[in-house]
Amino acid sequence: MIGLGVNKQVDLQSLLTEVGRQIARAQGWMDKRRIVQVWFIVFFGIAAVAGVLSFSIIMRNWFRRFTLVFIGFFFLTSLIVIRAVSFHHFYEIIQYRFLGAKMNWALELTGIYLIVLAGCKEIFQRRRIRSRVPSHKRGF
């Protein structure tokens, strides 16, 4: 989440896009950039899905306990993939409006709210468990 926050502030995908354009111009393959873009999208998408699946498998006990966090993280990861793709003719997807809200807002806010909701749920569960433990066993 810290990495996503840094990316949100620094806008690394725009930097990556501009660096890619400069390299394409300097090396003379700007007219063939679509092939590179397609492979970048394929690689980025596969890496994102593999990363989420690997983390879910490795942390399967946490996945059961923090399902909402993982679902929220999926929404945020989806938004990142769509934004990575968006500088390649898919900008319309994240600019699409549904009931007056942009799709990129819906994905980003859904992910953030699910993670916040999971945190609140965890806090309430811990408080409920603490309230069931007699005070003499809590060290008070």
N, C-alpha and C positions, 0 to 999 in steps of 0.2 A: 504494500500500500504506500510505503514511503517513496518507492520508485515511481509509482503512478502519480503521486503528488508532485514530485520533482519534475516529471515529464509535463505535467499540466502547467507548471509555472514557466519552464524553460522552452517548451514547445519543440521537443527534439525531432518530431516527425517532419516539421517544416525545415529544420536544419538539414536533416537527412535528404529531403527532397531537393533542396538547393544544392547541396554538395553533389548529389547524383547528377543534376543538370550540368553543373560546372565540369564534372568529370566527363560526361557524355560530349559536351562541346569541345573540351580540350583534346579528347582522344578521337574526335571525328565520327562518333557513332550515334549522334543525336537522332538521326533519321531511323535508326534501328532500336531506339530505346524501348519501344513497346514490348519487344521480346524479353528484354531485361526486366521490365516492369512486371510482366506476367510471371516470370520465374521468381521474382522477389515476393510477389503476392502468394504464390504457391508455397515457397519456403517459409515465409512468415506465418501463414495460416497453419501449416503442418507443425511448425515449431510451437506455436501457441497452443494448439490442441494437444500435442504430445506433452508439453509442459504441464498443462492443467490435469491431464489424465495421469501422468507420472506422479505428480504431487498428490492427487487424490488416492492413488493406489498405495504410495509410500505412507501417507498419513491417513489410512483408512479408518483408524480409530477416531481421529479428529474429524474426519469427514462425517461420520455418523453423528458425532456430537455437535458439530458446527455446520450442518447442512446449509443453513441460510447464508452463512459467510461464503461458502463455496459457490452457491447460486449467485450471490451478489458479485463475487469475483468473476464468475462466468460472464455476467452482464458487462462488467467493466472491460474484461478481455475482449468480448465481442465488439465493444465500441472501439477499442484500440485497433483491432483487425480491420474494422470498417473504415476507420480514419486512415489507416495505412493504405488501404485500397482506394480511399476516396480521392487521393491525389492522382488516381488513374481512372478517371471517368465514372466513378461511383459516387461522386459528391451528391448526386440526387437522392441517394438512399438516406443519408444522414440529414438532408435538408427537407425530406418528406414530412409533411404536417399531418398529424392524426388528432382530431378533436382540438385543433389549435396549438398543439404542442409539437415541437420538432422531434424527430426520431432520435437524434443524438442526445437531446435532453432526457428523453424517456429512458434510453439505455443507461446513461450515466447516473441519473438520479435514482433509477430503480436499483442499480448495483449498490450505490452508496446507502440508500435507505435500507436495503436488505442487510447490509453489514451492520449498520447502526441498530436495526431491529434485533439482529442476532446478539449483539453486545448487551442490549437491554434485557433480552431474554436470559442471558447468562447471569447477569447481575441479579435479576429477580429469583432465579433458581438458587443461586448461592445464598441469598437472604432467606429464602424459604427453608433451605437445609439448615442454616444457622439458627433459625427460630425454632426448629424442632429439637435441636441439641440442648439439653439442660445447661443452664448457665454455669453450674459447678464443673461441668466437663469441658467448657470452653476456656477455662482458666480465669474466670472472673471472680 
